Amino acid sequence: MDILIETYETKVGPRNGAAVVAKAWSDPAYLGRLRDNATDAIAELGFTGRQGEHMVAVENTDTVHNMVVCTLCSCYPWPVLGLPPVWYKSPPYRSRAVSEPRSVLAEFGVTLPEGTSVKVWDSTAEIRYLVIPMRPGGTDGLSEKELATLVTRDSMIGTGLAHTPEQAAEAAE
């Protein structure tokens, strides 16, 4: 059991998804492949396995914010996000994310502009989603490794935003 837990804490998990997002932010050709076939594009970076089949990437923009939930159980893309957080499996999150997504986002500290629509994606055993958060301003010239430090698990679920470089530095302290 310890080996399994260590694997999901150190070899798979949010750092894998962060690498995918950073690559998408910095390589337009990769982003195109991710849009076309997320499962294959993610596999290019070596991230595959159970619960990572049938992936779809959805991008946050100035006008659309994406959020992922699994209303039936707790389907979650383990190879790119690691172990699901407790709240992701909770009945209140699973029901409220669909019925009142802006309220749920506010509870996570995310307030979106009035004109931004919220699109909720229901993950299933057949399909799992990875949110590509918007790239923060002031990140031109950062390497993929540096960009990856800005990406959080919650930003890849849609219940958070990518950090600015300043926020990432504070979080690392």
C-alpha positions, 0 to 999 in steps of 0.5 A: 500500500505504501508503494502505491501511495508513494507512486501517486504522490511522487510519480503521478499526479498534479505535477504531470498535469502541470507539465501538460499545461505548461507544454500547451501554453508554450507550444502551439503545435502541442496545444493543437494535438491536445485539442484534437486527441488529449489522450494521445497528446498526454501520452506523448509526455509519458503520462498514461495508465488507468483512469487516464484513458479517453481524456479530453482537454478543455480550455479556459478563455476570457469568456468561458471558464470550465469546471469538472465534476463527476456527478455519479461517483468520482471519476478522475484522471489519476495519471495527470492529477494524482489522487482526487481531493476529498471534496471532489468525491463529496456529494455536496460538491458533486451536486452543487457544481452542476446546479450552482457552479458560481457559488461553488467557485466563490467558495474556492476563492474564484470570482469570475467577471460577469460576462464569463460563462461557466461550463461544467463537464461531467466526468464519467468512466468513459471520458475524463477532462483536464482543464487548461487554465488561462496562462497568467500575464507576465509569464512570457519568457518563462520556461516550461519548467517555470510555467509548470510551477504556476499550475495547480491541481485545482486550476486543472479541475477548474475550481482554481486559477493558475498562479501568477509568478508572485503567487507561486513564489509565495506558495513555495515558501 
